[in-house]
């Protein structure tokens, strides 16, 4: 079983999270409550499902994969925190939006790198 089929649901939900995020940015402030909550809940589902799949897929001994996953985890925390701060509206919106965008970019790079590392070691990992 290849890496894409193992992570199909988290990948699909991640794309859905991005779509809802872009939709939220187009709607503007004040955010639509229902749309904002769907965005947050789908993002949370992505994190949970991806975490479950990673834990099933590999032994996380000290390795480059572990470092990449820690970076991805920190990005997720930054995304949740910056998203919450943007919704509150009592802090500098431009700064939190920049943190949100940078966190997303780094998360995409880290996730792609993790997927590459998982797929190149798939012969050893999926036996």
Secondary structure, 3 states (H helix, E strand, C coil): CCHHHHCHHHHHHHHHHHHHHHHHHHHCCCCCHHHHHHHHHHHHHHHHHHHHHHHHHCCCCCCHHHHHHHHHHHHHHHHHHHHHHHHHCCCCHHHHHHHHHHHHHHHHHHHHHHHHHHHHCHHHHCC
